[in-house]
Each structure stands twice: as C-alpha cells, then as structure tokens.
Amino acid sequence: MNLTSPLRVGIVGSGYVAKTRAELFSQDPRVQLIGIAGNLARVQAIAQEFNITASEFWSELVMRTDVDLIVVSTVNRDHGAIVRQALNTGKHVVVEYPLCLAIAEAQSLVDLAKQKNLMLHIEHIELLGKVHQLAAQALPEIGEPFYIRYATTTPQSPAPDKWAYMPELFGFPLVAATSRIHRLTVMFGKVSAVSCQLSYLGDELPHRFSSCICNAQLKFASGAIADVSYKKGESFWIPERSLEIQGSKGAIMFAADTGKLVTAEGEVPLIAEAPRGLFKQDTQNVIDHLFNKTPLYTNSESAIYALTVACAAEKSAALGQTVSV
C-alpha cells in the first residue's frame, strides 16, 4: 500500500456526497481527480467544474487502469457490485455506508480486500461527530448504562421522488442507515437479540414509499436495552434527533446538538457544534492512511458487526419475532 503522488481518484455517484468528495479530494495536492460516473447530466456538470472525465456507467470508470482509488457514493443497492469490481481490479475503495445490503456479501468483500492487501474504508462519519464523542466521553460518569434511546425523524412533504424512498434501491431502513446502530455497538458492545418492526406508507408501494417507520429494540450482552427509531417522510410533522442514555449513576441526554450530563451532583451542559466538516475529516483520514499509514478512525470489523445487527433487525421485521444475533 505504498503510494507515490498523485493518488488518482475516481468517484461513482452524482449527488451531494459525490460532489462533496470531489471538492475535498481536489483540494489535496497529493490527489489527482480522474473521473466521475453516474447520472450523465449531473456528472457532466461536476466533471466540467473539476476538469475531469464523465461516464454514464460505473464499470467504465472502475475498469480504468489510471485510477488508484474508487469512491462509492451512489444508490445502496449497487454498493456491493461496485466495491467487488474495484477490488478485483486492484483499487483501494472508500464506500459510504452501508458496504452492501447483505451480511454474507459484506464479509466476502472485507475478506477480498484483505486478500489483495487493499484498503476498504467504510465511511461512518457519525463516529466523528461531537454528539457521539461527547456522549462516549461522559459514559464513565453515569455508571452502568441500562437504557438507551436513539431516535431520528425527518419530515419531508411531499416525499421526494428519489432513490432513498425506493426500497429496492435504498434497502431495509436500518441497513441503509447502519450508522444508527453502529454508534451504539461502538459504545455498548455486543448485541444478543433484536426485535424490529417496519411499516411503509404510500400510494406507490412497493416501488416507492411516502413515509417509513422502522423501530428496533436491541438487547445488549451487558443487559442494557436500546430503542432505535428511524422515521421519515410526509406523514411526520415534528423533526427529531435525540439520544438518551440512562445509567445507574446518571444520564446523558441530547436533543439535536444540545445535551447535558445529569448526576447526583447536578447537571453539566454538553454542547456539540453543528456537524460540519465530517466528510472533510473522513477524506483527510483516508489520504493520510494511504500515504502515511495513519490509522483509520474506524475499521471494517466494527462496521460489519453493526451491519450484522442491522440485518438481524431486517430478519426480525420479516418474521415478526425476536432474532438472536
């Protein structure tokens, strides 16, 4: 994994994250942007801005011999296939979570990267956010955690006609949004059992939903219980992003970026600035890792375990019963 400048980068995707990645990679003198692939009209505009090539089909970009690193920022359904092709052609990979939609495929991709001595970095920028970091730092103050609630609600009316509202392209909600589970498994460890419920609403089902409710209860090996709630769409009216951790000696509470640590001694404010610049930190970490062997802030094993729990939640919702992990 010894590189010499420039690191030649190709990006698969045409949305906000893909363009953000293009901007960030273009700012590093050690990097040369080569091309971008995706929705042709959109990638042509990005390609023109950064003076790189545009491709309609991701396979054209992935097969190029003048690319060292592929960044996957496209529909979740296609992640696994793109990552596999990139690894098989000898390229390092950055993929936005989830790595793919099935745990067996995910594990095979991690194994493939190891066999080929290539970097496979699964982006999980929630671990870089100040809410997560402040909560993790405060954990020792609250004794033994026994109850956690993590809830996000995103009202959108009308629901956008985008792939994130199409189950085939988006995947099971807690697989697609594995970060909701990952931040908890990083803080609280192994999960022994999962119970999950899923409901879609809308007139265009099963192709497209207008609203989605996905609730899961995680029983950790430690005995702690976590309620995880993911809701979005036009049936919701009040946005929410909250984290609650109850422990034997205190509690941690966050509403959006404003939190507090509550113990017998009183309350201590926990104020996290708005989550800006996380993709920049992630991108810089990747470049430094490839050139200087700086450790990545997360690892495949951690991401795969969170995906294992998410897939157990999917199985639970399908069977209507609790599933062991």
For each residue, the residues with C-beta under 8 A, 3 or more apart:
1: 92 117 118 119 290 293
2:
3: 7 68 290 291
4:
5: 29 30 291
6: 30 31 32
7: 3 30 31 32 68 69 287 290 291
8: 31 32 34 66 67 68 69
9: 25 31 32 33 34 67 68 69 70 71
10: 34 35 36 37 61 62 64 67 69 70 71
11: 18 21 22 25 33 35 36 37 70 71 73
12: 18 36 37 38 58 61 62 70 71 72 73 74 82
13: 17 18 21 36 37 38 71 72 73 74
14: 18 19 36 38 39 42 43 46 74
15: 18 19 42 73 74
16: 19 20
17: 13 20 21 73 96 279
18: 11 12 13 14 15 21 22 36 38 43 46 71 73 74
19: 14 15 16 22 23 46
20: 16 17 23 24 279
21: 11 13 17 18 24 25 71 73 94 279 283
22: 11 18 19 25 26 33 36 46 49 50 52
23: 19 20 26 27 50
24: 20 21 27 28 279 280 283 284
25: 9 11 21 22 28 31 33 71 283 287
26: 22 23 31 33 50
27: 23 24
28: 24 25 31 283 284 287
29: 5
30: 5 6 7 287 291
31: 6 7 8 9 25 26 28 287
32: 6 7 8 9
33: 9 11 22 25 26 36 50 52
34: 8 9 10 52 53 61 64 66 67
35: 10 11 47 52 53 54 55 61 64 67
36: 10 11 12 13 14 18 22 33 43 46 47 50 52 53 54 55 61
37: 10 11 12 13 43 54 55 56 57 58 60 61 62
38: 12 13 14 18 42 43 56 58 74
39: 14 42 43 56
40: 43 44 54 56
41: 44 45
42: 14 15 38 39 45 46
43: 14 18 36 37 38 39 40 46 47 54 55 56
44: 40 41 47 48 54
45: 41 42 48 49
46: 14 18 19 22 36 42 43 49 50 52 54
47: 35 36 43 44 50 51 52 53 54
48: 44 45 51 54
49: 22 45 46
50: 22 23 26 33 36 46 47
51: 47 48
52: 22 33 34 35 36 46 47
53: 34 35 36 47
54: 35 36 37 40 43 44 46 47 48
55: 35 36 37 43 58 60 61
56: 37 38 39 40 43 60
57: 37 60 61
58: 12 37 38 55 61 62 74 78 82
59: 62 63 85
60: 37 55 56 57 63 64
61: 10 12 34 35 36 37 55 57 58 64 67 70
62: 10 12 37 58 59 67 70 82 85 86 89 91
63: 59 60 85 89
64: 10 34 35 60 61 67
65:
66: 8 34
67: 8 9 10 34 35 61 62 64 70 91
68: 3 7 8 9 91 92
69: 7 8 9 10 91 92 93 94 119 286 290
70: 9 10 11 12 61 62 67 82 83 86 91 92 93 94
71: 9 10 11 12 13 18 21 25 93 94 95
72: 12 13 79 82 83 86 93 94 95 96
73: 11 12 13 15 17 18 21 96
74: 12 13 14 15 18 38 58 78 79 82
75: 78 79 163 169 170
76: 79 98 100 101 169 170 171 175 176
77: 101 168 169 170 171
78: 58 74 75 81 82
79: 72 74 75 76 82 83 95 96 98 99 100 101
80: 83 84 99 100 101 102 105 106 109
81: 78 84 85
82: 12 58 62 70 72 74 78 79 85 86 95
83: 70 72 79 80 86 87 93 95 99 100 109 120
84: 80 81 87 88 109 112
85: 59 62 63 81 82 88 89
86: 62 70 72 82 83 89 91 93
87: 83 84 90 91 93 109 112 113 116 118 120
88: 84 85 112
89: 62 63 85 86
90: 87 116 118
91: 62 67 68 69 70 86 87 118
92: 1 68 69 70 118 119 120 121 290
93: 69 70 71 72 83 86 87 113 118 119 120 121
94: 21 69 70 71 72 121 123 286
95: 71 72 79 82 83 99 120 121 122 123
96: 17 72 73 79 123
97: 122 123 124 178 179 182 303
98: 76 79 101 106 122 171 175 176 178 307 310
99: 79 80 83 95 106 109 110 120 122 303 304 307
100: 76 79 80 83 105 106 109
101: 76 77 79 80 98 105 171 172 175 176
102: 80 105 106 311
103: 106 107 304 307 308 311
104: 107 108
105: 80 100 101 102 108 109
106: 80 98 99 100 102 103 109 110 304 307
107: 103 104 110 111 304
108: 104 105 111 112
109: 80 83 84 87 99 100 105 106 112 113 120
110: 99 106 107 113 114 120 300 301 304
111: 107 108 114 115
112: 84 87 88 108 109 115 116
113: 87 93 109 110 116 118 119 120 300
114: 110 111 117
115: 111 112
116: 87 90 112 113
117: 1 114
118: 1 87 90 91 92 93 113
119: 1 69 92 93 113 286 289 290 296
120: 83 87 92 93 95 99 109 110 113 300
121: 92 93 94 95 286 289 296 298
122: 95 97 98 99 298 300 303
123: 94 95 96 97 282
124: 97 127 178 179 182 298 302 303 306
125: 128 129 179 275 278 279 281 282
126: 129 132 179 182 183
127: 124 132 133 182 183 186 297 298
128: 125 132 133 278 281 282 297
129: 125 126 132 133 272 275 278
130: 133 134 257 272 273 275
131: 134 135 243 254 257 259 272 275
132: 126 127 128 129 135 136 183 186 187
133: 127 128 129 130 136 137 272
134: 130 131 137 138 259 270 272
135: 131 132 138 139 187 243 245 252 254 259 270
136: 132 133 139 186 187
137: 133 134
138: 134 135 141 142 252 261 270
139: 135 136 142 145 187 245 247 252
140:
141: 138 249 250 261 263
142: 138 139 145 245 246 247 248 249 250 251 252 261 263
143: 247 248 249 250
144: 222 247 248 249
145: 139 142 148 188 222 224 245 246 247
146: 223 224 225 246 247 248
147: 224 225 226 244 245 246
148: 145 184 188 224 225 226 227 243 244 245 246
149: 226 227 229 242 243 244
150: 180 183 184 226 227 228 229 242 243 244
151: 227 228 229 231 240 241 242
152: 177 180 229 230 231 232 240 241
153: 229 231 232 236 238 239 240 241
154: 231 232 233 236 239
155: 232 233 234 236 237 238 239
156: 159 160 232 233 234
157: 233 234
158: 210 234
159: 156 165 202 208 209 210 211 233 234
160: 156 164 165
161: 165 208
162: 165 166
163: 75 166 169 170
164: 160 169 170 176
165: 159 160 161 162 170 208 209 210 212 233
166: 162 163 169 170 207 208 209
167: 170 171 172 200 206 209
168: 77 207
169: 75 76 77 163 164 166
170: 75 76 77 163 164 165 166 167 173 176
171: 76 77 98 101 167 175 176
172: 101 167 175 176 198 214 310 311 313 314 317
173: 170 176 177 198 212 214 230
174: 177 178 180 181 196 214 216 228 230 310 313 314
175: 76 98 101 171 172 178 307 310 311 313 314
176: 76 98 101 164 170 171 172 173
177: 152 173 174 180 230
178: 97 98 124 174 175 181 182 303 306 307 310
179: 97 124 125 126 182 183 306
180: 150 152 174 177 183 184 228 230
181: 174 178 184 185 216 218 228 306 309 310 313
182: 97 124 126 127 178 179 185 186 302 303 306
183: 126 127 132 150 179 180 186 187
184: 148 150 180 181 187 188 218 226 228
185: 181 182 188 189 190 191 302 305 306 309
186: 127 132 136 182 183 302 306
187: 132 135 136 139 183 184
188: 145 148 184 185 220 222 224 226
189: 185 220 221 222
190: 185 220 221 305 325
191: 185 194 218 219 220 221 309 312 325
192: 219 220 221 324 325
193: 218 219 322 323 324 325
194: 191 216 217 218 219 309 312 313 316 322 323 325
195: 216 217 316 321 322 323
196: 174 214 215 216 217 313 314 316 317
197: 213 214 215 216 317
198: 172 173 212 213 214 317
199: 212 213 214
200: 167 205 206 209 211 212
201: 205 209 210 211 212 213 233 235
202: 159 205 208 209 210 211 233
203: 210
204: 207 208 209 210
205: 200 201 202 208 209
206: 167 200
207: 166 168 204
208: 159 161 165 166 202 204 205
209: 159 165 166 167 200 201 202 204 205 212 233
210: 158 159 165 201 202 203 204 233 234 235
211: 159 200 201 202 231 232 233 234 235 236
212: 165 173 198 199 200 201 209 230 231 232 233
213: 197 198 199 201 229 230 231
214: 172 173 174 196 197 198 199 229 230 231 313 317
215: 196 197 227 228 229 230
216: 174 181 194 195 196 197 227 228 229 313 316
217: 194 195 196 225 226 227 228
218: 181 184 191 193 194 225 226 228 309
219: 191 192 193 194 223 224 225
220: 188 189 190 191 192 223 224 225 226
221: 189 190 191 192
222: 144 145 188 189
223: 146 219 220
224: 145 146 147 148 188 219 220
225: 146 147 148 217 218 219 220
226: 147 148 149 150 184 188 217 218 220
227: 148 149 150 151 215 216 217
228: 150 151 174 180 181 184 215 216 217 218
229: 149 150 151 152 153 213 214 215 216
230: 152 173 174 177 180 212 213 214 215
231: 151 152 153 154 211 212 213 214 236 240
232: 152 153 154 155 156 211 212 236
233: 154 155 156 157 159 165 201 202 209 210 211 212 236
234: 155 156 157 158 159 210 211
235: 201 210 211
236: 153 154 155 211 231 232 233 239
237: 155
238: 153 155
239: 153 154 155 236
240: 151 152 153 231
241: 151 152 153 255 256
242: 149 150 151 253 254 255 256
243: 131 135 148 149 150 252 253 254 259
244: 147 148 149 150 251 252 253 254
245: 135 139 142 145 147 148 251 252 253
246: 142 145 146 147 148 251
247: 139 142 143 144 145 146 250 251 252
248: 142 143 144 146
249: 141 142 143 144 263 264
250: 141 142 143 247 261 262 263 264
251: 142 244 245 246 247 261 262
252: 135 138 139 142 243 244 245 247 259 260 261 262 270
253: 242 243 244 245 259 260 262
254: 131 135 242 243 244 257 258 259 270 272
255: 241 242 258 259
256: 241 242
257: 130 131 254 271 272 273 274 275
258: 254 255 269 270 271 272
259: 131 134 135 243 252 253 254 255 269 270 271 272
260: 252 253 267 268 269 270
261: 138 141 142 250 251 252 267 268 270
262: 250 251 252 253 266 267
263: 141 142 249 250 266 268
264: 249 250
265:
266: 262 263
267: 260 261 262
268: 260 261 263
269: 258 259 260
270: 134 135 138 252 254 258 259 260 261
271: 257 258 259
272: 129 130 131 133 134 254 257 258 259 275
273: 130 257 276
274: 257
275: 125 129 130 131 257 272 278
276: 273
277: 280 281
278: 125 128 129 275 281 282
279: 17 20 21 24 125 282 283
280: 24 277 283 284
281: 125 128 277 278 284 285 297
282: 123 125 128 278 279 285 286 297
283: 21 24 25 28 279 280 286 287
284: 24 28 280 281 287 288
285: 281 282 288 289 294 296 297
286: 69 94 119 121 282 283 289 290 296
287: 7 25 28 30 31 283 284 290 291
288: 284 285 291 292 294
289: 119 121 285 286 292 293 294 295 296
290: 1 3 7 69 92 119 286 287
291: 3 5 7 30 287 288
292: 288 289
293: 1 289
294: 285 288 289
295: 289
296: 119 121 285 286 289 299
297: 127 128 281 282 285
298: 121 122 124 127 302 303
299: 296 302 303
300: 110 113 120 122 303 304
301: 110 304 305
302: 124 182 185 186 298 299 305 306
303: 97 99 122 124 178 182 298 299 300 306 307
304: 99 103 106 107 110 300 301 307 308
305: 185 190 301 302 308 309
306: 124 178 179 181 182 185 186 302 303 309 310
307: 98 99 103 106 175 178 303 304 310 311
308: 103 304 305 311 312 325
309: 181 185 191 194 218 305 306 312 313 325
310: 98 172 174 175 178 181 306 307 313 314
311: 102 103 172 175 307 308 314 315
312: 191 194 308 309 315 316 323 324 325
313: 172 174 175 181 194 196 214 216 309 310 316 317 323
314: 172 174 175 196 310 311 317 318
315: 311 312 318 319 323
316: 194 195 196 216 312 313 319 320 321 322 323
317: 172 196 197 198 214 313 314 320
318: 314 315
319: 315 316 323
320: 316 317
321: 195 316
322: 193 194 195 316
323: 193 194 195 312 313 315 316 319
324: 192 193 312
325: 190 191 192 193 194 308 309 312
